[in-house]
Amino acid sequence: MLDAEVFQSVIDQSPVPQAIYSDDGNLLYCNTSYQNLFAKSTSPPKHLADTFDAPTPGNLAFLDAFRNQQTTDLPLMRYAIHLGSSDDCFLKISLKPLKNQLTLITLKDYSSFIKKNKTIADNAYGLLILNKEFKIVYVNELLQDAYHQKFQTRLKENHSILEYAPDSRHDELNKIFSDLEEGKSVSGETEIPTPQGTRFYHIHRQPQFDANDHLFATVISIRETTDKHQSDQQLRTNSDQFKTLISSLDAIIWEADATTLSFRFVSPQSVRILGYEPEEWYRSSEFWPNIIHPRDRNTTIASCENHIKAGTDHILEYRIRHKNGHYIWVRDQVSVKQTESGDRIVRGVIFDLTKEKQAEDELLRTNKQLQTAAQMANLGYWSFDEHTKQFNWSSEAQALWHPFQLKPSTTIDQLFSFCHPEDQLRFHQKFDQLTDGDHVIHQAFRVLQDDLVRWYQLKGNIRIVDGELKQSEGTIQDITRQKQDEEALQSSKTQFVNLVESIQDGFFSLDKDFTITYWNAAAERMTNTIRSQAIQKNVWDVFPQLKENNLPFYTTTSAAMEDRKPRNFQAWYPLTSLWLEARLYPSDEGLTVFFKDITQAKETETQLRRFKKVIDQSLNAVTITDHEGQVLYCNKSFKDHIGYDEKSLQAAGGPCGIYKSEEVAQKVSYSIREGKYWDGDLELINVKGKTIDFYVNAGPVFDDNGELIATYGILTDISERKAAEERIRKSNDRYQAVERATNDITYDWDFSSETLEWNESIKTQLGHDWHKAPQPLSVWAKFVHPEDLPKAEESLNHALYQSNDDQWQQEYKLQRTDGSYAQILERGYIFRDLNGKPIRMIGALQDITELKAQEKQLSQVNQQLLKQTEALKRSNMELEQFAYVASHDLQEPLRMITGFLQLLKKKYASELNETANSYVDFAVDGAARMRELIKDLLAYSRIGRTPRKHQRIDLNQVMSDMEVLFRKEIHASNGKLIWDKLPTIEAPATSIRQLFQNLIGNALKYQRKGIAPEVKITTEESETNIKINLKDNGVGMNPDDISRMFALFQRGPQHESNQGSGIGLAICQKIVENLNGKIDVTTALNEGSTFTIWLPKQH
C-alpha cells in the first residue's frame, strides 16, 4: 500500500496537470502543473461548480461524467473555465475514481495547438477541428460564415460531422475516418450540392496523434475551388477549337495550373513523341517532375517556378524519360498567363531536341547508371550480378525498401519472398516465361509485411542466356501513392457506373447527330458490342446492318428523333439472335433508349407450340380435361391407339367412360377430385370395342392459388408386358417340371411371406418333410451345423442387403434326419425390385459329401507328387552343380597339356619326323576342341543359375550387333543377314544375344558348298506372344534327327567345318525355356532349317 505522502510526491513530480476531488466536487489536492493552469489566480477554485460554471457543451459533458463516478476519457473539447483568463481553452480530460469516494482528474491542454492552426488558417481557408470521435471542436469564422451563407445554419460544437452530411455520403466519410485512424492523411476534391447550386472544394484532412500514438484530433482545411472547376470546364469547352492547330504541330502543347503544376491539358502528340497518353499527365502533379531526368529535375523545376513567380515567359531545355525507358532532349517554350480571376496558368510547347543533343546524349549514356541512381527522386537503382546471382540495390532503392528491411544484396528468391502472396506467382511466371535474349521488364507488385502493404514498380533491361539471368540493370519506384490515387479515382467512377449499371435493361443515349454518348453493360451484353466500340461513334456506323436492311431499329429510331415523340416496338435483333423490346424517349439533346431481352418470352410462346407438337408425337396416349370434365385435348397416340378424338371421347363420357370396369372408373375419378394422383394397370375399351391393357398415370393440375383447373391422363400400352408375364408364368411351370426331374434339392424363397417352398428332393436326400408346406428360414437354420451357421448367415445377409449381387454360393454341413451331416453346396439366384430390394430367391442344394471325400484323397496324392517333384528338383540342381564344377576344374589341367604340347612342337619340331609332328598336331587340336566343349558345358550349366533382369531390347539393334560380330564369316562366304523392322521385347539382354549368336553362328557354319549362306529373320505378334522365325539355306538335316537335335553333345550332319561341341542348340533351348518360351525347328537335308521361337510378352 502507498501512503498519502508517497502518492502526493508522485503526483507532484508529474508534468501533467492532475487534481483530486471529493465526490461532492471539493478540491482536496492538485499538483504544481495543475496550479500553473491558473497562473493569474492565487489558486484554483475550491469547487468544480466554480471552475466549470459556464453551461457550454464541454462543461456540461465533464460535469455529467464526474457525477457518474466512472473511469472516463473525454475527447478533445472546448471548455469555458476560470484559468485566470477570459480565453476559452481546449482540453482532454480523464477521470479515474479512487478509494474513499475520491476522483483523480487529469488535464491535457491543447489550446496552443488550436491557436496555432487558427492563426495559420485565418482569412486563408476554412478550418475545422474534430476530436477522436469526429465531433466538432473548433470552426473558424471564415468557414462558419461560408457555411451559414450557403445552408442558412451553423456548425455546432460537440456535434458529429456526419450530422451535416447527406446519408449518401456516410459510407464515404466512414472510410475516410478509418484511414485517419490508421494515420493516413486524406485529400481530395469534393462536390457538394448547396441551395445556390453545386460547389467544389479541396479538402485536406490531417490526423493528429498524442505521445501514446492515439488519435486525439483531425485538422481539416477547406478551400473552395468552384472557380477553378468552372475555368477547367470552360477550357475543355474551348479545346475543340484549337485541336486542329495542335494536331498540325510536331510538338506537345500543354497547359497547367501555375500553383500546383497539375496538368490540365496535354496534346495527343505526347503519345508519339514520349509514349505517354495525355491521361497519364493528369493523374498526379508529380508526373512531370518524375519523368524529367534526375540531373535536370531540380534546376528545371526551380527555374520554372521562379519564372512563374515573376510572371515571365521562358525557355527550358532538359531531358525527359520516354515511356519505353530512354531519355530524349526537349525544348520547352513556356508562357505564363493571368486569368481574369487573378489566377495564373502556364502554357507551353515541348519540342523534341533529340537529334540536336545526340552527341551529348552519347557521353551522358556512359554514366547513366550512377547518374540515374544518384539523381532520380523516388526512384532507386538496381543491378543484377551474374557472378553472385544477387540483386544489388542503391542507397535510394534501400530507402524505398526501408520499412521492409531489404538487404543491400538479395537473391531473386529473396526478392520474390517479399512479394504479396497474390503477386508471387505472377512475378515468378513473368521471369519463367522469358526466353533467351534481351528483354525490357515492366512489373508492378505489392510488398507485404505484417499489416504494411506498399506498391513498387520494377523496370529495367535484362538479358537471359541459356535460361539464366545475366548482367542486368534498371530502376525501382514506390508507386503506392499512384495506386491509391488510381483506387480512389476508380472508386469514384464505380459509384457513378454502379448507379447507371444498376438498370437491368439495356440503355444508351444518342445526341442529335445519332452519336452514342453512353452505353451500359446490359447494352454490351445484348448487342455483343463493347463500350469502346460504341461510345462517341455514330450508331449507324457501329450497326450499319440495321440501316442497310431498313430494320425497325433504324426506321423507328429515326422517326422518334425527327418528330420528338416516344416510341416502343418489338423486333428480332439478328446480330445477337435476340428478340428485343425497345422504348425510345426523345429530348432536346437527343434520344434515350431503353431496351430489354424478351427472347425468353418469345421462346415460351414457341415452346408451348413445340410442347403440343412433342405430346402429339409421344408414343404414350395423353388426354386433358378441364375441371368440369370437358375434354380439351387428345394427342395423336391417343387417337391412333384408342380411336377417339376430343369430340367422340366427350360423347363416350370422357376418359372414365371407356374404362372396362365402372368401379375402377369411379375410384380413379374420386381420387383425382380429391386432389390425389392415381396410377395403375387398367383395361380400356377402344372405339372398336376391343379391350386393351394400359398403365395409366392420372392426376390433377392446380393454379397458383391451389384451385383445380384441369386433369390429365397418360396411358402406356402394356399389352406386351402382360404377354411377357404370361410367358414368365409358363416358364415357371417348366421350371417346376425340371425341378421334379433333377436330383438336386431346390427351393423358392418368397420375401413377402418370409417362407421357402422346397421340392421333394429334400425328403429323398435328407429325410426332411419341408416340401409339404412352406417353411420359415428358421427351420433351415436349425439343421445347419453350429460351426457353419454364423458364416452361412453372414454370407447370405451380405449378398441380400449389402451388395447388388444377384447370385450367392456357400458350402456348409446340413443335418439329415438320421443325425448325420451332409456336405452341401448351395447356389441361389436373387430377384430384386427397381430399388434393389430382394423380393425372391430361387436356389439349389447339391449333396457333395462324396465329392469332398474324393477331393481329400486327391489332395493326399498331390502332396505325395509335390514331395517327389521337390526331390527331382534337388537332384537336377546337384547334377548342374556337378557339371559346373567339373567343367570348371577340367580347364586348368587342359591348359597345361595344351601349353606343353605347343612348347614341344616349338622346340623339337625339327627333331621329330613327319609322323611325330602330325601326332602332336592331333593332340593340340583335340585339346582345343576339348577346351571349347568344356567352355560350352560351363555356359550351359550357368543358364538359369542366377536370375537376370528383364529389360527392353530392340531386336533390330541385336541384328546389327550380329552383323558386326560375324563380319569376317559373312565377308568370307558372301553371306547375308536379312531382316525387316523387328519389334522390341522384354528379356535379359545377355540371354537374347547368346540365343541369336548360337543360331546365326550355326547357320553360317553349316552352309552348302558353292552357295552363299543367307539367314532371314521375321517375327509375328499375338496378344500374348512374340513369334521369331530364323530361316537359313544351309545343309539342313534329316527330319528323323529332330527329336535329338536339342540334346547335349548332338551335332549336325558331317561337314568340313563341323567342329562344334554339340551343346549350342541345347543352350538355345535352355535359354528359351528359362524365359517361359518354346523353340522348335523344321528342316530337310540340303534345304536349310527354320528355327521358330515363341516368347511371352509379359514376364
ABEGO torsion letter per residue (X at the ends): XBBAAAAAAAAAABABBBBBBBAAGBBABBBAAAAAAAAABABBBABAAAABABBBAAAAAAAAAAAAGBBBBBBBBBBBBBAGBABBBBBBBBBBBBBGGBBBBBBBBAAAAAAAAAAAABGABBBBBBBAAGBBABBBAAAAAAAAAAAGBBBBBGBBAAAABBAAAAAAAAAAAAAAAAGBBBBEBBBBBBAAEBBBBBBBBBBBBBAAGBBABBBBBBBBAAAAAAAAAAAAAAAAAAAAAAAABBBBBBBBBAAAGBBABBBAAAAAAAGBBAAAAAABAAAAAAABBAAAAAAAAAAAAAAAAAGBBBBBBBBBBBAAGBBBBBBBBBBBBBBAAGBBBBBBBBBBAAAAAAAAAAAAAAAAAAAAAAABBGBBBBBBBAAAGBBBBBAAAAAAAAAAGBBABBBAAAAAAABBAAAAAAAAAAAAABBBEBBBBBBBBBBBBEABBBBBBBBEBBBBBGGBBBBBBEBBBBAAAAAAAAAAAAAAAAAAAAAAAABABBBBBBBAAGBBABBBAAAAAAAGBBAAAABGBBAAAABAAAAAAGBAAAAAAAAAAAAGBBBBBBBBBAAAGBBBBBBBBBBAAEBBBBBBBAAAAAAAAAAAAAAAAAAAABABBBBBBBAAGBBABBBAAAAAAAGBBAAAAAAAGEAAAABABAAAAAAAAAAAAAGBBBBEBBBBBBAAGBBBBBBBBBBBBBBAAGBBABBBBBBBBAAAAAAAAAAAAAAAAAAAAAAAABABBBBBBBAAAGBBBBBAAAAAAAGBAAAABBBBAAAAAAABBAAAAAAAAAAAAAAAAABABABBBBBBBBBBAAGBBBBBBBBBBBBBBAAGBBABBBBBBBBAAAAAAAAAAAAAAAAAAAAAAAAAAAAAAAAAAAAAAAAAAAAAAAAAAAAAAAAAAAAAAAABBAAAAAAAAAAAAAAAAAAAAAAAAAAAAABGABBBBBBBBBAAAAAAAAAAAAAAAAAAAGBBBBBBBBBBBBBBAAAAAAAAAAAAAAAAABBBBGBBBBBBBBBBBBAABBBBBBBBABAEBBAAAAAAAABBGBBBBBBAABABAGAAAAAAAAAAAAAGBBBBBBBBBGAEBBBBBBBBABX
